[in-house]
Structure formats: structure tokens, C-alpha cells
Amino acid sequence: MHGSGFIHVHHVIPLHEIRKEYVIDPIKDLVTLCPNCHSMIHSSKPMLPVKELRERIKAIESLEGFL
């Protein structure tokens, strides 16, 4: 399938806010997302927290039975 296996790595703390002395913790500071979710997170200012995006997706999925 075209596009299968593609993943983005999202920095929880935006790169422009990280100083040279900051050491990135891959477990705490990086999240893997599909390209679509990554785009949705960055579509607002300030960016949407990953947790909030997950909650929005779950809320939409719970409504699917009612639509």
C-alpha cells in the first residue's frame, strides 16, 4: 500500500524553544505520529498537545455510532 510504513517524529517541546544545553530524552521528548496527526498538532498556535488530539479522536470515534 502506498504510504504504508511512514511515520513522523514529533518533538513535544518545539525545536525553536530548545536551547543548545538541553539534552533531548527520546522517551519523554519525542512521540511517533502518522503524518496526518502530526499535521493536525501543528495546525494551531500554540500547537495542540498530543494528549488533546487523542481525546478529540476518541470523542469523534464514540460519536460514530450516533451519526
LINQUI-V506326 format. One record per backbone hydrogen bond with DSSP energy under -0.5 kcal/mol. CO is the residue of the C=O (numbers start at 1). NH is the residue of the N-H. If there is no record, write none. Layout:
# LINQUI-V506326
[[CO & NH] [CO & NH]]
This chain:
# LINQUI-V506326
[[1 & 4] [3 & 6] [8 & 10] [8 & 33] [10 & 12] [10 & 31] [12 & 14] [14 & 17] [14 & 18] [15 & 18] [19 & 22] [22 & 24] [24 & 26] [25 & 29] [26 & 30] [29 & 12] [31 & 10] [33 & 8] [34 & 38] [35 & 39] [36 & 40] [37 & 41] [38 & 42] [40 & 43] [41 & 44] [41 & 48] [49 & 53] [50 & 54] [51 & 55] [52 & 56] [53 & 57] [54 & 58] [55 & 59] [56 & 60] [57 & 61] [58 & 62] [59 & 63] [60 & 63] [60 & 64] [61 & 64] [63 & 66] [63 & 67]]
